[in-house]
Amino acid sequence: MRIIIRYVALLCMVINGFAQVTDQSHILRLALANQQFNWDPQAIENTDELLLFSTVYQGLVQLDAKTLQPLPALAESWSISEDGLQYTFTLRSRLYFSDGTPITAESFYRSILRLLDPLMNNPNAELIYMITNAKEYALGAEISAQDVGVSIIDARTIQFNLAYPAPYFFEVLAHPALSPLSGSQLPMKWQEPRSIPFSGPYLYAGTTENGFTLRRNRLYWNAEQVNITTIDVQLFDSEAESNDVIRREEIDWAHNFFNPKEPIHTAHRLVVNQRYASQYFTFIAESGPYAQQDIRKALIMLLPLQLLRDSGLPVATTLVPSTQDYSVVSRFRSDYSEGMLLLSKAGYPEGEGLPPLVIQAFHPEDPRILVMQESWQNAGIQVEIYSPDDHNHYYEVDPIHETTIMESAWSADYLDPLAFLFMWQSDSRYNNTNFRDQYFDELIDNSHRLLGRERLEALAMAEQYLLESGVVIPMNFLVDLELISPFMFMEFGYNPLGRQRFEQLTKRISYIYHNAI
């Protein structure tokens, strides 16, 4: 039916000559899952926010979308000391927020101190714990802001002093949480984005019927090179809705929210991009038998791990995806008899005496969750499945339901094993498990004193120890699924962090014809 309507509209244009022609080559139509966005760049919680906020917020550097190498952004140049502990950045001249307020070194200093403010209790502060005294300040130690290793040299120069070398520091600096903040933004009503001064190539322009619009920020330092001038963000409650607009060719790019199993019959190309990300289950019980290591190991052995991991995604037997320089071997395997023997030795023969086990899942009808339930019930354990109604607060532990094990997923913010391991430290705000282990903490702390291969070997030892504790059950490594219009001309940058530079994208010239009669 769609083809017929287009054909009729085109005939009207030719016969009557009264048609309006709209060039769509500077408009990007982006489909995302519907959600409530908090436009505070330091409160980013998911990969959709990271993707979107990278368009309106920009920091000292940006990452090449193909190589992840650092490129100048609001900083035009930088220098690094020989020991890798001091970074000095020089800002471009005549930098402005979208409201005309100048961007200076103080704008960055203000942002960093807000991120570390102990009263904010912001988990994203852990991104910059490599900065001298940043961790101590964020955790409320009796030190002043002046003791944090960030200094304003002059209006255009800011300097960072690190407590230990961080080979991933540039990737952290490119995160929107490290973008500058205007004095007028503090305090700010982050739910009212039209009033926010933005530092990136785009700004919030207003709501639409099913989403919102971003438009080119004319005060952006490189505004003339921004090819896509408008981003039409469309939010959908279901994958079926997203598939419908893709069929009608009303979307240029659908990001992780469509049903690839349903025939769409579109010229869009499907791209599968391997992320530096994992999906896993983690035990969070803080007391009782499920907080015991032997019980956790027994429960893992009772599961058909190969079947559970056979989801079509890359199989994960470890938490951190392997790279050329980093790998860990997991020793866990499915062994029903051994699992039952461990339960018996722990005083729970045939599962007798064990309290009900509660699985918290993203989707309770997921076949994998049902397999886990059946496997443990066959061992004599009562198993319940719980899924929070509000997934925006999924990771906030609900004491009423006394969750035993939680389905989880994590996408790294930088390309380093530490991006997965830091959150299992005892003092991490991301650690919502019962895993508090001094030896693991020491392994991570000791890795900061090492370089190169020795450092990676120390991190591998920490991951091995974590896996052997039985607190985490790796399942799969994650991918991004993208449907991209054939009109998108410049190749997207596919990288493990999912970073994109929207301002570098271009579209072939296409026209939408509207009958003007």
Secondary structure, DSSP 8 states (H G I E B T S, - for coil): -HHHHHHHHHHHHHHH--EEEEE-TTEEEEEEE-------GGG--SHHHHHHHHHH---SEEE-TTT--EEESSEEEEEE-TTS-EEEEEE-SS-B-TTS-B--HHHHHHHHHHHH-TTT--GGGGGGTTBTTHHHHHTT-S--GGGSSEEEEETTEEEEEBSS--TTHHHHHTSGGGS---GGGSS--TT-GGG----SSEEEEEEETTEEEEEE-TTSTTGGG----EEEEEEESSHHHHHHHHHTT--SEEES-S-TTS----S-EEEEEEEEEEEEEEE---SSGGGSHHHHHHHHHTS-HHHHH-SSS-B-SSSS---SS----------HHHHHHHHHHTT-GGGTT---EEEE-S-TT-HHHHHHHHHHHTTT--EEEE--S-GGGTTS--TTTT-SEEEEEEE-SSSSTHHHHGGGSTT-TT--SS---HHHHHHHHHHTT--HHHHHHHHHHHHHHHHHTTSEEEEEEEEEEEEE-TTB-S-----TT----GGG--B---EEEEE--
